[in-house]
Amino acid sequence: MREFMQFRDLRVCDILDFAAANHGDTEVVSAFADGTVVRHGYLEIQERAKRAANALTDAGFARGDAIATLGWNDHRHLELYYAIPGIGGAIHTINPRVSADQIAYMIETAKDKALAFDPSLSELVSAIVARIDRPLTLIEMCSGPAQFPAAIGYENFIKDASPQFQWVSVKETDPFGICFTSGTTGNPKAVVYTHRSTVLHAMACCMAEAQAVSGRETILPVVPMFHANAWGLAHSAPMAGAKLVLPGPRLDGNSVLDLAVAEQVTFICGVPTVWQAILDVAEQQGRTLSPIKRAGMGGSAPSRLMVERLEHAGLDVFHAWGMTETNPSAGTGFLKAKHLSLKEEDQITLKLGQGRPIFGLQRKIVDDDGHDLPTDGQSAGRLMVSGNWVVGEYLNAEGSPLEEGWFDTGDIATIDEDGYMKLVDRSKDLIKSGGEWISSIEVESHAQGVPGVLHAAALAEPDPKWGERPLLVVSRQPGSRVSDTEILTVLATKLVKWQVPDKVIFRDALPMTATGKIDKRRLREELFGMIN
Amino acid sequence: MREFMQFRDLRVCDILDFAAANHGDTEVVSAFADGTVVRHGYLEIQERAKRAANALTDAGFARGDAIATLGWNDHRHLELYYAIPGIGGAIHTINPRVSADQIAYMIETAKDKALAFDPSLSELVSAIVARIDRPLTLIEMCSGPAQFPAAIGYENFIKDASPQFQWVSVKETDPFGICFTSGTTGNPKAVVYTHRSTVLHAMACCMAEAQAVSGRETILPVVPMFHANAWGLAHSAPMAGAKLVLPGPRLDGNSVLDLAVAEQVTFICGVPTVWQAILDVAEQQGRTLSPIKRAGMGGSAPSRLMVERLEHAGLDVFHAWGMTETNPSAGTGFLKAKHLSLKEEDQITLKLGQGRPIFGLQRKIVDDDGHDLPTDGQSAGRLMVSGNWVVGEYLNAEGSPLEEGWFDTGDIATIDEDGYMKLVDRSKDLIKSGGEWISSIEVESHAQGVPGVLHAAALAEPDPKWGERPLLVVSRQPGSRVSDTEILTVLATKLVKWQVPDKVIFRDALPMTATGKIDKRRLREELFGMIN
């Protein structure tokens, strides 16, 4: 076949080479738990990643090997993001908030041959190692000698290795990394990102319509490198030549704001609770959010109040949507030219939804029979996605998760004629009462607006007459004595009558998943004895 | 092989589908020679493109067929940009400023089966048809019935065709289009863009680091759709959901500025002479450039004065670099964060160069033996490029144009440690005198700064003692009587002594190529009897 235009496999390590060649002195700043801050240019990061690739090769690792990481956002973790795929391996990032049992299951499933971990996670690593019945090379991502038994310190590991390394010539469809879903239903499933999916995803994230990552930005990802590539920022920032500020394990509002000010950060990505903490600290201490200009948020829906506060503080907020199965970015809520003349209130309404798709990713909504529904902003259906950075098959599940080429996200959504999506609910969380749907998300968001309520979960309780009826489970804020009557009275003013829950149950705390979401599966199991 | 992440061929028509689904009402505005302006949303453009695809299919065209266009920037041309690849064909865009002989050669080489042309080019089409000895379907891109003998009018052609069409499922490495180089050396060469090269190129153009095309922009491409995809804007604008304002054949400063104001254009791309015309009109008529915010320019180097005038008028200028062989965008001169604190003068110096590469395209400079030269901003060498949107082989040339996977651009350039490139000269235009290089571009830019000089070309004249010596060929501005002594006296103050040309020859006009550059090849042939 003639190659009219050059065919070059899309490879993740090309991103680091590009940054080293064109942004060699642009900084990657890493902050650690002890308050130290270290700086490297992208050229140094490339050299260190190549040392790590040589060290991994010398230690016997090779093409096809999976290597796990348990780490925070810092430069050593970033180097392994390139060194491991650079030897033709797959980096398996693990969420340290998951139990040792689940992590051991993940390591066995991925057949990881080594584990690189942060020193702060030694206790967890002990528990993991005790559960694994085969040798596992341990690399402690520390600045000095390793403290963990039988581990080697990262700096010692790479110290004598050459900074010259020719990245292994993988095919673009070869694995780059492995990431398990958060597993709110049964065993977590393993998504295998490819070089192609990851490079295309990073290019998309750099688009002005997606995250607009550029060489004029200084970016602080609070979103973790241990799950779904920190929204792609570990790739898009070096691709764009953006300065990266990696915050390590200290993610409280005060630490993040201090670091952002010290490093003149212009753009932070984090879940809504992180933004809430930053806003609260600024308010309590009478500080401004300067120099921060842009706020990316996702993972769960932000409140209108929070978005208003951020916009009034001069930040441009965008709400992103995605999932482990989509590499993860799948959409962002940027406004179009025609929206710039809308009232602020209406602009914020648009920003509160889950946004428009990024080019390269197709979305549609379908009914229970799989027939397409109209994109009228009203019809709600199963949200299906397709594209080069959407999962094709899980590593550890039989059969295909696709329906005629489309992946069912498990969400129920509406899409309007401008492409803006709004999640109605997770399909398994929807409450079907008397043939009509009730959005658990809508009930919860109103309940969480009641003074004194900390967390609220709306569940479908089986009901002989209506099929299902909404039940509300609530935890109170410290010191609050808010009552069920008070909550239901407020809800009655916000919802139509049949959507108001029949009763409220109080708990001291609601169970949470490793990614910080309310674990409704566990609640359903406890309350109704349901699995799933 | 397992498909862990979905593999979806990158296809050009997905771009239009994306725009139709998410930006259905975003306008494509077309201005015509008679002053009429028509508007379509991207949804209508998609419907019309699908009608055209059905009409082409009904007329017997199919996968693998090449179809030529001779048109200006308007919506019919844009529709064919999608309809022709949509049936699995290749759109062969032709520069109407090329001679009928050359166009006939191009049509024969590309084996075009049809020609869609603008009514204003009927005379040229007659001359072309007379030179082609086989049937060629003729489609006249007019609003009413065709005037040209045996041609069918575009609107009649698509009128009764269905707007339902399933784009042909091509492979991503299949041809999307054909474009001939401007051919300053021998017969023009045919570059065959693939779906993959074109989609990756468009994604790159949408990056905040490249052209930052977004859904908040209204874009007026003066750069032509008849050559190298209008810098990719025919693809990147619908990909980003940007409003497109297509100016048709009226490209004088006054028409462009009027259209820009009427349509609230924020971003114009054009060669420096277009910007000069816009600035001159604004100055003569006492108008501002509002609402234009961004100025993209390329094709030849802009002058410092012009960039200063645009920046002082409030525009953000970027200088882009590319060539037919690179789809065409290969780099842009955006500043980095660290440059934002530089003095304006130094910022403009950076913007005057040919900029940094876009991710996905690699560059290097090598010496005559092919050894890498340092990126120190000083060492000048042959500029080589590689990547997914760089030519692999020409349609009509034997052998590979690549050296170990790299394409020799024919330029001599420097690259600094920040990735910024500066073109020194075309390699065949360099003058080697006494073993030292003289940049013809540098000599010419100083000569063109002498009052009274219209155009200047510096050529290498064979010299028995020095190998080569610079010779200057000059055309004067109307009414000017500037002398050789005056010109050489100025040059002596700007250049070191041995770089000053030995003599000046005057011509009434210098020969120009079809893309508006001085045709040095013809001058060399006339003056020294040299071919090339």
Interface residues (C-beta under 8 A of the other chain):
Chain A: M1 R2 E3 F4 M5 Q6 F7 R8 L10 I15 F18 A21 N22 H23 G24 D25 T26 T173 P175 V191 V192 Y193 T194 R196 S197 L200 M203 A204 C206 M207 A208 E209 A212 V213 S214 G215 R216 E217 T218 M239 A240 G241 K243 N327 F334 L335 K336 A337 K338 L340 R356 P357 F359 G360 Q362 T375 S386 G387 N388 W389 V390 V391 G392 E393 L395 L402 G405 F407 E417 D418 G419
Chain B: M1 R2 E3 F4 M5 Q6 F7 R8 L10 I15 F18 A21 N22 H23 G24 D25 T26 T173 P175 V191 V192 Y193 T194 R196 S197 L200 M203 A204 C206 M207 A208 E209 A212 V213 S214 G215 R216 E217 T218 M239 A240 G241 K243 N327 F334 L335 K336 A337 K338 L340 R356 P357 F359 G360 Q362 T375 S386 G387 N388 W389 V390 V391 G392 E393 L395 L402 G405 F407 E417 D418 G419
